[in-house]
Amino acid sequence: MAYTLSRDAFQRELHGQSTDLFTLRGTGGMQVVVSNYGARLVQVAVPDGQGGLVDVALGYSSLQGYLDGQLSMGAFIGRWAGRLRAGQLHLPGGCTLQLPTNSGPHHHHGGPQGSRFQVFGVTEVHDDAMVLTHTFRTEDDGMPGTVRLTLRLQVAPDNALHMDWTAEVADAPSVFNPTGHAFFNLTGAGSALAHTLQVPASRYVPLAPDVCPMGTIDSVQATPFDFRQLRSVAQATTTPHEQLACAGGLDHYLVLDDALAASAVPASPGLRLAAQLADPASGRTMQVWSTAPGVQVYAGHGLKADEARDLGRGAGQGTWLWQPGDGICLEPMEYPDAPNHPAFPVQWWLPGDVVRGSIVYRFTGP
């Protein structure tokens, strides 16, 4: 049973702007609830096969829950997803820009004032779609240039959530690498580690001890990161491997096979299948389609049953104290830390350029 959310619990003045809650309903039965605080997916509810809905994304029951809880829960991440080592951004021409840090010495998921901490503007709301806006500014994230984002969310009749964005670079060359950070559990409760995952990726990006990329790309063959055939997430996470020990669990970037030859991020890439997650218990499946060259797979080891951060919504109107592995994140994005690694493709966008991208979450079953 899907949790019934209170709109009042999400309405507030924050940073001088009004936060609110918006419910989108598709003709196929899917319901998506969005907060304009961080453009967060507060609820993703899909038909349960018995005339009701089941929550398949973790979330809190109030805005305060998001302010106190897991920082990235459900958020639209930008301007740069993932870590930038030591908060450094190497610019074309050889100069280095120092960015604000927020994850030890690193700039992480847009920094301490990235989009996940911002109140988005809302310009359109329809029964099945809405449009949000946000301006990325140098004074917030330290990145060069102003980037004006327009984000459209739509629930399609085939029970797919489409996230489409355009980002206009205004006044200086800039980079742009957003993603979505929903924690999915297709069962609706309990551990998600029994889910099976398939990713069409024969290579991955190994991490250094500081959890930033080494700057190389390795084969997934005979590693926990080989999801070319459907396998359980639990099987991967329990396979002894130095990379799992380095990251504290499965939290690695897989390079999609049809993107291996890319020398730069194309201006108008097409959607490609990034991942398929399935729940054998319910028969429910989620496909993730994306315009990005790879996907970060995170098996949720940062959920630690901490009541201050991990007490979320449960079945019905109950609560759920999240344990490690209760939610899985599939984050399509550009190569992690790419501006700081010559071997990784990165696009510097010029003033007047418009960056377009998409993520689609498509649900089927039970």
C-alpha positions in Angstrom: 0.0 0.0 0.0 1.4 3.4 -0.9 1.9 5.9 1.8 -0.5 8.9 1.8 1.6 12.1 2.0 0.5 15.3 3.6 1.1 18.4 1.4 1.1 20.6 4.5 4.2 18.7 5.8 6.2 19.9 2.8 5.0 23.6 2.6 7.5 26.0 4.2 9.6 29.1 3.5 13.2 28.0 3.0 16.0 30.3 1.8 13.3 32.9 1.2 11.4 30.7 -1.2 8.3 28.5 -0.8 8.5 24.7 -0.8 5.6 22.6 -1.8 4.5 19.1 -2.9 3.2 18.1 -6.3 1.5 14.9 -7.4 1.7 13.6 -11.0 -0.6 10.8 -12.2 -0.2 8.9 -15.4 -3.1 7.1 -17.2 -1.3 3.8 -16.6 -1.8 4.1 -12.9 1.6 5.3 -11.8 1.9 8.2 -9.3 4.9 10.3 -8.7 5.1 12.9 -5.9 7.7 15.7 -6.2 9.1 18.3 -3.8 10.6 21.4 -5.3 13.2 21.3 -2.6 16.0 19.7 -4.6 13.5 18.6 -7.3 13.2 15.5 -5.2 11.2 12.3 -6.1 9.4 12.0 -2.8 7.3 9.1 -3.9 7.3 6.8 -6.9 4.2 4.5 -6.6 3.4 1.9 -9.3 0.4 -0.5 -9.6 0.7 -3.5 -7.4 -1.4 -5.8 -9.6 -4.2 -5.9 -7.0 -5.8 -2.6 -7.7 -3.6 -0.6 -5.4 -0.2 1.1 -5.5 3.2 0.2 -3.9 6.0 2.7 -3.1 9.1 1.6 -5.0 11.4 4.5 -4.0 12.5 5.3 -0.4 11.5 8.6 1.1 10.5 10.7 4.1 7.0 11.8 5.1 7.9 15.5 5.6 10.2 18.2 4.4 12.0 18.1 7.8 12.8 14.5 7.1 14.8 15.6 4.0 16.5 18.4 5.8 17.6 16.0 8.6 18.1 12.8 6.6 20.1 11.3 3.8 21.3 14.4 1.9 20.8 13.0 -1.6 17.6 11.1 -1.0 15.5 11.4 -4.2 17.3 14.6 -5.3 18.2 16.0 -8.7 22.0 16.3 -8.4 24.1 19.0 -10.0 26.0 20.9 -11.3 28.5 18.0 -11.1 27.4 14.6 -9.9 29.9 12.5 -8.0 33.2 13.6 -6.5 35.8 16.1 -7.7 39.1 15.1 -6.0 40.3 17.6 -3.4 37.7 20.1 -4.6 39.8 20.8 -7.7 38.5 21.5 -11.2 41.2 21.5 -13.9 40.3 24.1 -16.6 41.2 24.0 -20.2 44.6 25.6 -20.6 46.1 24.1 -17.5 44.7 26.3 -14.7 43.1 24.7 -11.6 40.1 26.1 -9.8 39.5 25.4 -6.1 35.9 24.5 -5.3 34.1 24.3 -1.9 34.4 20.9 -0.3 31.8 18.9 1.5 32.9 15.2 1.6 36.2 15.2 3.5 38.6 17.0 1.1 36.3 16.5 -2.0 33.6 18.4 -3.8 30.7 16.0 -3.8 27.3 16.1 -5.7 27.5 19.8 -6.4 29.1 20.9 -3.2 27.6 22.3 0.0 25.2 24.4 -2.0 24.5 22.1 -4.9 21.0 21.7 -6.5 20.0 19.1 -3.9 19.9 21.9 -1.3 18.1 24.5 -3.4 14.5 25.4 -3.8 13.6 25.0 -7.5 11.1 27.3 -9.3 7.9 25.8 -10.6 6.7 27.1 -13.9 4.2 24.5 -15.0 2.0 21.9 -13.3 -0.3 19.5 -15.1 -2.0 16.3 -14.1 0.9 14.1 -15.4 3.8 16.6 -15.8 5.5 19.6 -14.3 8.4 21.9 -15.2 11.0 23.1 -12.6 13.8 25.6 -13.0 17.1 26.4 -11.2 20.1 28.6 -11.9 23.5 27.3 -11.1 25.7 30.2 -9.9 29.4 30.5 -9.3 28.7 31.9 -5.8 26.9 28.7 -4.9 29.1 25.9 -6.2 32.3 27.6 -7.2 32.0 26.4 -10.8 32.7 28.9 -13.6 29.8 30.3 -15.4 26.1 30.6 -14.9 23.9 27.7 -16.1 20.1 28.0 -16.3 18.3 24.7 -15.9 14.8 23.7 -17.0 13.7 20.3 -15.8 10.6 18.6 -17.1 9.1 15.6 -15.2 6.4 13.5 -16.9 4.6 10.3 -16.1 3.9 8.4 -19.3 1.0 6.1 -20.0 3.3 3.1 -20.0 4.3 3.8 -16.3 7.6 5.4 -17.1 8.9 8.6 -15.4 10.7 10.8 -17.9 13.2 13.4 -16.6 14.3 15.7 -19.4 16.5 18.7 -19.0 17.9 21.6 -20.9 20.7 23.7 -19.5 21.7 27.0 -21.1 25.3 28.2 -20.4 25.1 31.9 -20.0 28.4 33.8 -19.4 31.5 31.6 -19.2 32.6 28.1 -20.3 31.3 25.5 -17.9 30.8 21.8 -17.3 27.4 20.1 -16.6 26.9 16.6 -15.2 23.6 16.0 -13.4 21.9 12.8 -12.3 18.9 11.5 -10.3 19.5 10.0 -6.9 16.4 8.0 -6.0 16.9 4.9 -3.8 14.8 2.1 -5.3 13.3 -0.9 -3.7 10.9 -2.7 -6.0 9.5 -4.9 -3.2 8.4 -1.9 -1.4 10.0 -2.9 2.0 12.9 -4.8 3.4 16.2 -5.4 1.7 16.7 -4.7 -2.0 19.9 -6.9 -2.2 17.9 -9.8 -3.5 17.0 -7.7 -6.5 18.7 -8.8 -9.7 20.6 -6.3 -11.9 21.8 -6.2 -15.5 24.0 -3.4 -16.9 25.3 -3.6 -20.5 28.8 -2.6 -19.4 32.0 -4.5 -19.9 34.3 -2.0 -18.2 34.2 0.1 -15.0 36.2 2.9 -13.3 38.3 1.6 -10.4 38.7 3.8 -7.3 41.8 5.0 -5.4 41.8 4.8 -1.6 40.3 8.3 -1.4 37.2 6.9 -3.2 37.9 9.0 -6.3 38.8 7.5 -9.7 42.3 6.3 -10.4 41.9 7.7 -13.9 41.8 4.3 -15.6 39.1 2.0 -17.0 39.3 -1.7 -16.3 37.4 -4.8 -17.5 34.6 -6.1 -15.3 35.5 -9.7 -16.2 35.8 -11.8 -13.0 34.9 -8.8 -10.7 31.8 -8.0 -8.7 31.0 -5.3 -11.3 30.1 -7.7 -14.1 26.4 -7.3 -14.6 26.4 -8.1 -18.3 24.2 -11.1 -17.3 21.4 -10.7 -14.8 22.7 -11.4 -11.3 21.7 -10.7 -7.8 23.0 -7.5 -6.1 23.8 -9.6 -3.0 26.0 -11.9 -5.0 28.0 -9.0 -6.2 28.3 -7.2 -2.9 29.4 -10.4 -1.0 32.2 -11.2 -3.5 35.6 -10.4 -1.8 37.3 -7.7 -3.8 39.7 -4.8 -2.9 37.5 -2.3 -4.8 34.5 -3.1 -2.6 36.7 -2.7 0.5 37.9 0.6 -0.8 34.5 2.1 -1.4 32.9 0.4 1.6 30.6 -1.5 -0.7 29.3 -1.4 -4.3 29.5 2.3 -5.4 31.1 2.2 -8.8 30.8 3.7 -12.3 30.1 1.3 -15.1 30.9 2.4 -18.7 28.1 1.5 -21.1 29.4 -0.6 -24.0 28.0 1.6 -26.8 29.7 4.6 -25.2 33.2 3.2 -24.9 34.5 4.8 -28.1 33.2 8.3 -27.3 36.0 11.0 -27.2 33.6 13.7 -26.0 30.1 14.0 -24.7 27.9 14.5 -27.8 25.7 17.5 -28.1 22.5 15.6 -28.7 22.9 12.0 -27.5 20.1 9.5 -27.8 18.6 7.4 -25.1 20.3 4.1 -24.3 19.5 1.3 -21.9 21.6 1.9 -18.8 20.3 -0.8 -16.4 17.6 -3.2 -15.6 16.6 -3.9 -12.0 14.2 -6.7 -11.2 12.6 -8.0 -8.0 12.0 -11.8 -8.2 9.7 -11.7 -5.2 7.1 -9.4 -6.8 7.8 -9.8 -10.5 8.4 -6.1 -10.7 11.0 -4.7 -13.1 12.5 -1.2 -13.7 14.5 -0.2 -16.7 16.7 2.9 -16.6 17.3 4.6 -19.9 19.7 7.5 -20.2 21.6 9.9 -22.5 24.8 9.5 -20.3 27.8 7.3 -21.2 27.7 5.3 -18.0 25.9 4.7 -14.7 27.0 4.8 -11.1 25.7 1.7 -9.2 25.3 2.2 -5.5 23.9 -0.6 -3.3 23.0 1.6 -0.4 25.6 0.7 2.2 25.3 4.3 3.6 21.9 3.4 5.0 22.8 2.5 8.5 19.7 2.2 10.7 20.5 5.7 12.2 17.2 7.0 13.4 18.3 10.6 12.8 18.9 9.9 9.1 17.4 6.6 8.1 13.9 6.6 9.6 11.7 6.9 6.5 8.2 5.9 5.3 7.1 2.3 5.7 4.2 0.2 4.5 0.8 1.9 4.9 1.3 4.8 7.2 4.1 3.3 9.2 7.8 3.9 9.4 10.8 2.0 8.2 14.3 2.2 9.7 16.5 1.7 6.7 19.3 -0.9 6.9 22.3 -1.2 4.5 21.0 -2.4 1.1 17.4 -1.4 1.6 17.6 0.9 -1.4 19.6 0.8 -4.7 20.7 3.9 -6.6 21.2 3.7 -10.4 22.7 7.1 -11.3 23.3 7.8 -15.0 26.0 10.4 -15.3 29.2 11.5 -17.1 32.5 9.9 -16.2 33.3 10.7 -12.5 35.9 13.3 -11.8 36.3 13.6 -15.6 37.7 17.2 -15.7 40.7 16.0 -13.6 41.6 12.9 -15.8 43.0 13.3 -19.3 41.8 9.8 -20.2 38.1 10.6 -19.5 35.9 12.4 -21.9 34.6 15.8 -20.8 32.7 18.6 -22.6 33.3 22.2 -21.8 30.2 24.1 -22.8 30.5 27.6 -24.2 28.2 30.6 -23.5 25.1 30.2 -25.6 25.4 26.4 -25.7 22.3 24.4 -24.6 22.9 21.0 -23.0 20.1 18.4 -23.2 19.8 15.1 -21.4 17.3 12.6 -20.1 16.7 9.8 -17.6 13.7 7.5 -18.0 12.6 5.0 -15.3 10.2 2.5 -16.8 8.3 0.0 -14.6 6.6 -3.2 -15.6 4.8 -6.0 -13.6 3.9 -7.7 -11.4 
